[in-house]
Amino acid sequence: MKKILSLIIIFILFIGKINALELNISSESAILYNLDSGEVLYEKNSDEVRQIASLTKIMTALVTIENVDNLDKQVILTKEDFAGLIEANAVQAGFTNGEVVTYKDLLFALLLPSGADAAKAIARNVGGSEENFINKMNEKAKELNLKNTKFSTVIGLDDKNNYSTAKEVSIIFKEALKNKTFKEIITTKEYQTSDGKLTFKSTIQSNAKRYEIDIPYVLGGKTGTTNGAGLCLATIAKANDVNYMLVTLGALYDKKAPHNIEDAKIVYDYFIENYSNKIIVDKDKSFKKIKVKYSNVEEINLYPNKSITKYLENNYNKDDIKLIYNGKKELTPLNKKEEKLGTLKIYYQDKLIDTQNIILNENINFNIISFIKEEIVIISIVLILLILIIIKICMKKRTK
């Protein structure tokens, strides 16, 4: 008996693996969301703890935005902001010692060219020290209930104590995207600093253009690269009126091609080509006719009170959609406009996705001819009875 149960479990797991979507990407971890519905569309080792390189700077930016009231406030860069960056081979935005910039300049430098000098300047000015700022980052991680995320750097250099998962980076990214300034920055292709000295460009767009990778649907995001983390990427995209968010970690790092961007293209292209929003319930399309008595119309069409759109595979089975109406089966002129007639339950693959109240959206006019036709028997009986009563009354009068 135990052997049979074991075989059944193995078979079920095997079938599950066959049905699981596998895409040919080099990234070790990935997660894709439909941002409109919040649905996870694709996952690959999304809970695996990994180094995240400069995706760390998404949290650096989020903490900055939440702790600085005026992003146009000026900051003076000091030697401290550049210390150790050359030795660490960290990317710099191009600022110089003593330069006066705004917090907004620093955020653009942080997120577009991934400037480590901007990260250190932010940490010193917002946190008082890098250590204090990192504490704020970890406090924010706790606030977001991230169990597998820890920060030990504002830059994202290789460090065993600076880690997260694709899923938890996506949570940080989604939280940051709620802020208009953050979204504006990561979707900007080119930015000139307030003093006009520097121009920053999106590393995603510049790398895609350099290697002729066609990703017109990608709106923006953040790259990350170290030897320990590999190539990482967090992006948002929009295609066919669907908003997506993708996080990938640990793509192959061979300095010959941006495999993180190539992976993004593979994932996005698959879903853009094979899935889209489908109207599964149309408020302008009748789902049922019900009989009407005593009126000049025989039937009335019932309509959903709103349309339902669902993100589905292009060749989805329409038989998987079921509409079940529970309510009045027959109407008369006594039923008035705006009256609730019943409920409509909408199922997809036997899962309830919506329940709607069905309302009578027109008046039912009384029609005497229709009434006579439908109740001819009763009317005839009543007339016969009346005639008999009249005859009886007349006969009594005659006998008197």
Backbone hydrogen bonds, N-H to C=O, Kabsch-Sander energy under -0.5 kcal/mol:
donor,donor_aa,acceptor,acceptor_aa,energy
5,L,1,M,-2.2
6,S,2,K,-2.3
7,L,3,K,-2.3
8,I,4,I,-2.2
9,I,5,L,-2.4
10,I,6,S,-2.6
11,F,7,L,-2.4
12,I,8,I,-2.5
13,L,9,I,-2.5
14,F,10,I,-2.4
15,I,11,F,-2.7
16,G,12,I,-2.4
17,K,13,L,-1.9
18,I,14,F,-1.9
19,N,15,I,-2.3
20,A,16,G,-1.3
25,I,23,L,-2.0
28,E,249,L,-1.2
29,S,249,L,-2.0
30,A,44,K,-2.4
31,I,247,V,-2.0
32,L,42,Y,-2.6
33,Y,245,M,-2.8
34,N,39,E,-2.8
35,L,33,Y,-0.8
35,L,243,N,-2.4
36,D,243,N,-0.8
38,G,34,N,-2.7
39,E,34,N,-0.6
41,L,32,L,-2.6
41,L,39,E,-0.6
42,Y,32,L,-1.3
44,K,30,A,-2.6
48,E,45,N,-1.7
50,R,164,S,-3.3
55,L,52,I,-2.1
56,T,53,A,-1.7
57,K,54,S,-1.6
58,I,55,L,-1.6
59,M,55,L,-0.6
59,M,56,T,-1.0
60,T,56,T,-1.6
61,A,57,K,-2.5
62,L,58,I,-2.3
63,V,59,M,-2.6
64,T,60,T,-1.8
65,I,61,A,-2.7
66,E,62,L,-2.0
67,N,63,V,-1.0
67,N,64,T,-0.8
68,V,64,T,-1.2
69,D,67,N,-0.6
71,L,69,D,-0.6
73,K,70,N,-1.5
75,V,101,V,-3.9
77,L,75,V,-0.6
77,L,99,E,-2.6
81,D,78,T,-1.5
82,F,79,K,-1.8
83,A,79,K,-0.8
85,L,82,F,-1.6
86,I,82,F,-0.5
88,A,84,G,-1.6
89,N,86,I,-1.3
90,A,85,L,-2.5
98,G,77,L,-2.3
99,E,96,T,-2.1
101,V,75,V,-2.7
101,V,99,E,-0.6
103,Y,73,K,-1.6
104,K,71,L,-2.4
106,L,102,T,-2.1
107,L,103,Y,-2.4
108,F,104,K,-2.3
109,A,105,D,-2.4
110,L,106,L,-2.2
111,L,107,L,-2.2
112,L,108,F,-2.6
115,G,109,A,-3.2
116,A,91,V,-3.4
119,A,115,G,-1.5
120,K,116,A,-2.3
121,A,117,D,-2.0
122,I,118,A,-2.4
123,A,119,A,-2.4
124,R,120,K,-2.3
125,N,121,A,-2.1
126,V,122,I,-3.1
127,G,122,I,-0.5
127,G,123,A,-1.8
128,G,124,R,-0.8
129,S,123,A,-0.6
133,F,129,S,-2.0
134,I,130,E,-2.5
135,N,131,E,-1.8
136,K,132,N,-1.6
137,M,133,F,-1.9
138,N,134,I,-2.3
139,E,135,N,-2.2
140,K,136,K,-2.2
141,A,137,M,-1.9
142,K,138,N,-1.9
143,E,139,E,-2.3
144,L,140,K,-1.9
145,N,142,K,-1.7
146,L,141,A,-2.6
147,K,145,N,-0.7
150,K,163,Y,-2.4
162,N,159,D,-2.2
163,Y,150,K,-2.1
163,Y,161,N,-0.6
164,S,50,R,-2.5
167,K,46,S,-2.5
169,V,165,T,-2.7
170,S,166,A,-1.8
171,I,167,K,-1.3
172,I,168,E,-2.0
173,F,169,V,-2.8
174,K,170,S,-2.5
175,E,171,I,-2.1
176,A,172,I,-2.5
177,L,173,F,-2.3
178,K,174,K,-0.6
178,K,175,E,-0.9
179,N,176,A,-1.9
183,K,179,N,-2.1
184,E,180,K,-2.5
185,I,181,T,-2.3
186,I,182,F,-2.4
187,T,183,K,-1.3
188,T,185,I,-1.5
191,Y,200,F,-2.6
193,T,198,L,-2.5
196,G,193,T,-2.1
200,F,191,Y,-3.6
202,S,189,K,-1.9
203,T,112,L,-1.1
206,S,202,S,-2.3
207,N,203,T,-2.2
208,A,204,I,-2.4
209,K,205,Q,-2.3
210,R,206,S,-2.4
211,Y,207,N,-2.2
212,E,209,K,-1.0
213,I,208,A,-3.2
214,D,212,E,-0.6
215,I,213,I,-1.0
218,V,215,I,-1.5
219,L,236,I,-2.2
220,G,236,I,-1.3
221,G,186,I,-1.1
222,K,234,A,-2.8
224,G,232,C,-1.8
226,T,230,G,-1.4
230,G,226,T,-2.2
231,L,251,A,-2.1
232,C,224,G,-3.7
232,C,230,G,-0.5
233,L,248,T,-2.6
234,A,222,K,-2.5
235,T,246,L,-2.8
236,I,220,G,-2.3
237,A,244,Y,-1.9
238,K,217,Y,-2.2
239,A,242,V,-2.0
242,V,239,A,-1.7
244,Y,237,A,-3.1
244,Y,242,V,-0.5
245,M,33,Y,-1.6
246,L,235,T,-2.4
247,V,31,I,-2.3
248,T,233,L,-2.9
249,L,29,S,-2.5
250,G,229,A,-0.7
251,A,231,L,-2.7
254,D,252,L,-0.7
259,H,257,A,-1.8
261,I,258,P,-0.7
262,E,258,P,-2.2
263,D,259,H,-2.6
264,A,260,N,-1.9
265,K,261,I,-2.2
266,I,262,E,-2.1
267,V,263,D,-2.5
268,Y,264,A,-2.9
269,D,265,K,-2.8
270,Y,266,I,-1.8
271,F,267,V,-1.8
272,I,268,Y,-3.0
273,E,269,D,-2.3
274,N,270,Y,-1.6
275,Y,271,F,-2.2
276,S,312,L,-2.2
278,K,310,K,-2.9
280,I,278,K,-1.0
280,I,308,I,-2.1
281,V,308,I,-1.6
283,K,281,V,-0.6
285,K,282,D,-2.1
286,S,284,D,-0.5
287,F,302,L,-2.0
288,K,302,L,-1.0
290,I,300,I,-2.2
291,K,329,K,-0.9
292,V,298,E,-2.8
293,K,331,L,-3.1
296,N,365,N,-0.6
300,I,290,I,-2.2
302,L,288,K,-3.3
308,I,281,V,-2.3
310,K,278,K,-2.7
312,L,276,S,-2.6
312,L,310,K,-0.7
314,N,274,N,-2.9
316,Y,313,E,-1.7
318,K,316,Y,-0.7
320,D,317,N,-2.0
321,I,318,K,-1.5
322,K,320,D,-0.6
322,K,347,Y,-2.3
324,I,322,K,-0.5
324,I,345,K,-2.7
325,Y,323,L,-0.6
326,N,343,T,-2.6
328,K,341,L,-2.4
331,L,291,K,-2.4
335,N,332,T,-2.2
338,E,360,L,-3.7
339,E,336,K,-1.7
341,L,358,I,-3.2
342,G,358,I,-1.1
343,T,326,N,-2.3
344,L,356,Q,-3.0
345,K,324,I,-2.7
346,I,354,D,-2.9
347,Y,322,K,-2.9
347,Y,345,K,-0.5
348,Y,351,K,-2.6
349,Q,320,D,-2.4
350,D,320,D,-0.5
351,K,348,Y,-1.5
352,L,350,D,-0.5
353,I,346,I,-2.8
354,D,346,I,-1.3
356,Q,344,L,-2.9
358,I,342,G,-2.8
359,I,357,N,-0.6
360,L,339,E,-2.8
361,N,359,I,-0.6
364,I,335,N,-0.6
365,N,363,N,-0.6
367,N,294,Y,-2.0
371,F,367,N,-2.3
372,I,368,I,-2.5
373,K,369,I,-2.5
374,E,370,S,-2.5
375,E,371,F,-2.0
376,I,373,K,-0.8
379,I,375,E,-3.0
380,S,376,I,-2.6
381,I,377,V,-2.6
382,V,378,I,-2.8
383,L,379,I,-2.8
384,I,380,S,-2.8
385,L,381,I,-2.7
386,L,382,V,-2.5
387,I,383,L,-2.8
388,L,384,I,-2.8
389,I,385,L,-2.6
390,I,386,L,-2.8
391,I,387,I,-2.9
392,K,388,L,-2.6
393,I,389,I,-2.6
394,C,390,I,-2.5
395,M,391,I,-2.6
396,K,392,K,-2.0
397,K,393,I,-1.8
398,R,394,C,-1.7
399,T,395,M,-1.7
400,K,396,K,-0.7
400,K,397,K,-0.6
